[in-house]
């Protein structure tokens, strides 16, 4: 059984009423699976239209990749 804990909510800059949510999901793929961070994007309301699961072991690398992406912003 999955247990989900909301960690943070960010207003989506490009769309009024949209938001990005970060949650911790325990056992996302069954009883023996490790927890992940779920990043969801909702265009309207509370339910995400898209989600991605990031293993905790990949968070530091993801942060570095996001910094690179930000540096290419024009």
Contact map, one row per residue, 1 for C-alpha under 8 A:
11100000000000000000000000100110000000000000000000000000000000000000000000
11110000000000000000000011110100000000000000000000000000000000000000000000
11111000000000000000000011100000000000000000000000000000000000000000000000
01111100000000000000001111000000000000000000000000000000000000000000000000
00111110000000000000001110000000000000000000000000000000000000000000000000
00011111100000000000111100000000000000000000000000000000000000000000000000
00001111100000000000111100000000000000000000000000000000000000000000000000
00000111110000000000111000000000000000000000000000000000000000000000000000
00000111111000000011110000000000000000000000000000000000000000000000000000
00000001111100000011100000000000000000000000000000000000000000000000000000
00000000111110011111000000000000000000000000000000000000000000000000000000
00000000011111111111000000000000000000000000000000000000000000000000000000
00000000001111110100000000000000000000000000000000000000000000000000000000
00000000000111110100000000000000000000000000000000000000000000000000000000
00000000000111111100000000000000000000000010000000000000000000000000000000
00000000001111111100000000000000000000000000000000000000000000000000000000
00000000001100111110000000000000000000000011100000000000000000000000000000
00000000001111111111000000000000000000001111100000000000000000000000000000
00000000111100001111100000000000000000001111000000000000000000000000000000
00000000111100000111110000000000000000111100000000000000000000000000000000
00000111110000000011111000000000000001111000000000000000000000000000000000
00000111100000000001111100000000000011110000000000000000000000000000000000
00011111000000000000111110000000000011100000000000000000000000000000000000
00011110000000000000011111000000001111000000000000000000000000000000000000
01111000000000000000001111110000001111000000000000000000000000000000000000
01110000000000000000000111110000111100000000000000000000000000000000000000
11100000000000000000000011111111111000000000000000000000000000000000000000
01000000000000000000000011111100111100000000000000000000000000000000000000
00000000000000000000000000111111100000000000000000000000000000000000000000
11000000000000000000000000111111100000000000000000000000000000000000000000
10000000000000000000000000101111100000000000000000000000000000000000000000
00000000000000000000000000101111110000000000000000000000000000000000000000
00000000000000000000000001111111111000000000000000000000000000000000000000
00000000000000000000000001110001111100000000000000000010000000000000000000
00000000000000000000000111110000111110000000000000000011000000000000000000
00000000000000000000000111010000011111000000000000001111000000000000000000
00000000000000000000011110000000001111100000000000001111000000000000000000
00000000000000000000111110000000000111110000000000111100000000000000000000
00000000000000000001111000000000000011111000000000111100000000000000000000
00000000000000000001110000000000000001111100000111110000000000000000000000
00000000000000000111100000000000000000111110000111100000000000000000000000
00000000000000000111000000000000000000011111111111000000000000000000000000
00000000000000101110000000000000000000001111100110000000000000000000000000
00000000000000001110000000000000000000000111111000000000000000000000000000
00000000000000001100000000000000000000000111111000000000000000000000000000
00000000000000000000000000000000000000000101111100000000000000000000000000
00000000000000000000000000000000000000000101111110000000000000000000000000
00000000000000000000000000000000000000011110011111100000000000000000000000
00000000000000000000000000000000000000011110001111100000000000000000000000
00000000000000000000000000000000000000011100000111110000000000000000000000
00000000000000000000000000000000000001111000000111111000000000000000000000
00000000000000000000000000000000000001110000000001111100000000000000000000
00000000000000000000000000000000000111100000000000111110000000000000000000
00000000000000000000000000000000000111100000000000011111011000000000000000
00000000000000000000000000000000011110000000000000001111111000000000000000
00000000000000000000000000000000001110000000000000000111111000000000000000
00000000000000000000000000000000000000000000000000000011111100000000000000
00000000000000000000000000000000000000000000000000000111111111000000000000
00000000000000000000000000000000000000000000000000000111111111100000000000
00000000000000000000000000000000000000000000000000000000111111110000000000
00000000000000000000000000000000000000000000000000000000011111111000000000
00000000000000000000000000000000000000000000000000000000011111111100000000
00000000000000000000000000000000000000000000000000000000001111111110000000
00000000000000000000000000000000000000000000000000000000000111111111000000
00000000000000000000000000000000000000000000000000000000000011111111100000
00000000000000000000000000000000000000000000000000000000000001111111110000
00000000000000000000000000000000000000000000000000000000000000111111111000
00000000000000000000000000000000000000000000000000000000000000011111111100
00000000000000000000000000000000000000000000000000000000000000001111111110
00000000000000000000000000000000000000000000000000000000000000000111111110
00000000000000000000000000000000000000000000000000000000000000000011111110
00000000000000000000000000000000000000000000000000000000000000000001111111
00000000000000000000000000000000000000000000000000000000000000000000111111
00000000000000000000000000000000000000000000000000000000000000000000000111
